[in-house]
Amino acid sequence: MNALILGSGGREHTLAWKIAQSEKTEKVFIAPGNAGTPSVGINADLNPLDFNQVKEFVLSNNINMVVVGPEDPLVKGIVDFFRNDNQLKDVCIVGPQKDGAILEGSKDFAKEFMFKNNIPTAKYKTFTLNQFDDAVEFMNQLNPPYVLKADGLAAGKGVLIIDDIDEAKASLKEMLNGKFGESSAKVVIEEFLKGIEVSYFVLTDGKNFVLLPEAKDYKRIGEGDTGLNTGGMGAVSPVPFANETFTNKVIERIVKPTINGFAADNIDYRGFVFIGLMNVNGDPYVIEYNVRMGDPETEVVIPRIKSDFTEALYSLKDQSLDKVEFEIDNRTAATVMLVSGGYPESYEKGHTISNIESITDSVLFHAGTKSDNNNVITNGGRVIAITSFGDSINEAVGKSLKNAEAINFNKKYYRTDIGKDLL
């Protein structure tokens, strides 16, 4: 079959890399892709948000399966567009329709969904600008720190965690006055959960589901989880504390009620569910849902899948996921992200990257790169994810760090403490 992956980051490179390994796969296209994706497929100059352009490409290249990498096209309804088009409706498209994608598109909807389905999460209330006084009153009832979340998509930057009540009130006012544009016209204020984070990933065909490997990612720019939030500086899978007992709690209290909740609301959900959790004294609480794979978690989760991933994804079309074999590699995978100096604030692009071809014992997944006159150059804040396997966290991270040192570009930066908190 021919597959099209929409997106241009490390997540999409990883998905293309895995899908290309299947005997069932003939051609893999990545749209728009990056400088690394031609090693596993063919880059296509498409805008994933231009649905008509995507349609023309799908029809002219006999695409059988489309995997939607980022959240934006899902929230804007690309799956509905395919399902409602006579020429596209037989194409397998991996991702939820708009009524399922709102789980990530609206924090308020997600919290309501959790409460309705008795899924453990922090207590919360949602406010608009004309309810500012009520919001302050609610905040006064909470213990610090204060969690403020823009209701809509804000490119991963819409969550603020603030210790000081006066600063929290000022930030709330800024958000409601348009700090994140339309996304923060409504703000969810949440009780802070103290614990350690872990992400679980589910693939579902709407009836059946499989649990993919869990992962822990590292969001902050600085060592010891300090500094500004980023799109992710690295990840580790498996996570030692996510043992069988904890995972069973996740399945029974969160995964099954989530899948059943979709059915109860007549949401035909076929795709990935990313569940961001907090382990609070051994009990899982949901912090957030995403409706696609996370990045850089994808770079450790997908390489641990030993079975035919193309077959699993294509089974979503006729809801036969329960017939697919699923085998997971028991080894540890760790990814370290090389980023541009200055990220997540202003950074330079266009620096030549050297020594990529010398790396042998890690897999490189490009995130923000492009080709220029036979050179690979930096084209984003997060540049390359370096993924390695090992029999322990130390061994896997050690290999990735050795290669992080070997690859060079001007103002390169990476964290050296990925996974250390789990040892």
C-alpha positions, 0 to 999 in steps of 0.5 A: 500500500501507499501511505501519506504522513502529514507533518514535518517533525520528529514524530512524523519522521519516526512514523514514516521510518516505522511504516516504511519497514512493513512488507505491506508498504510500497511507498511512503510520502511525508508532507511536507517532511524535513531533511531526514525523511527522504531516507525513509520515503518521499517528501511532498510539498503539501500544506496539511491544512489545505485539505483540497491540496491533500485530496488531489495528492491522495488521488493522484498517488493512489494513497491507501492510508493517511496518518495525521501527525499534528493536532491542527488538521484533526481539530480543523476536521480533516478526517470529516473531510475524508469521510464525507468525500465520495472519492476519499471515503475508502482511504484509511485515515488515522485520527479522530473526527472533529467531535473527537479531536475537540478532546485536545482542541478544548481543555474545558471539553476534556475536563467535562468529558473526564468528570462525566465519565468518572475519570480521575483528574484535578478539580477545575472551573472554566472562566471567561473575561466577564467572570474574572471576579468569580475566577479570582474567588475560585483561585482563592480557594485553591492552594498554590501553585495555581494552574492556568490553561488556555482552553484552545490550542496554543502550540504547547505554550498555553499552560502556566503554573504560578506560585504567587497568587497576585502573579496568577491573577495578573496572568489570568487577566492577560490570558483572558485579554488575548495573550494566546489569542482566541485560545485563551478567551476561556481559561481553565483554572485547575487544582495543582496535582503533586506527583511525577508525570508519565504519558500513556498512548492508546491506539483504538479503532473505536471498538478495540484498543491496544496500549502502546509503550508508555514514556516520560518526556522532559519539557523544560529547557534546563537541567534538573527540569528548570527554565522555560517549557519547550516542545520536549527535550528528550524522553525515556520508555519504559518508565520504571514506576509504571509497573503492572499494578499502576498500568492496570489502574490506568487501563481500568480507571482511565483507558476503558472509561475513555473508550466507553465515553466515546461510544456513549457520545457517538464519537467514532474515534479511530486513532491515537489517544495520548493520555498525560498522567500524574502519578499521585502516590501510586494513583493515576490522574489525567492532566491532559488528553492529546488526539495524536502521538506526542513528540518526542515521546513518539521517538521512543514509543514507536521504535519499541514496537516490534510488530507490523505497525502498518498492519495495526494502523490499517486495521482501524479502517474496518475496526479489526485491531483485535486481530492484529499481533502486537509485540513490544521490545523490552529494552529501554529506548531513550531520546535526547533532543538537539536544539538551537541556541536560544530556543524556546525563545528566539533562535537562529536557523540555517546553520550547517549540521555536520557528522550526521553520517558518522552515527551508527549506534543510534537512530536519528529522527529529524525535527527542524532540518532542511536540505540546502545544496547537499547540506543539512541545515537547522530549520527549527528550535528542536533540530534532531532527536537521537534515539538509542536502545539499551538494557538500562536507562543509563546505557540507552541515554549514554549512547544518545549523549555520546552521539549528541556530542558528535553531531555539530552545528553552531549554538547546539544545545541539549540536556545531559540529565534525561532519565536521571530522575528515574534512576 
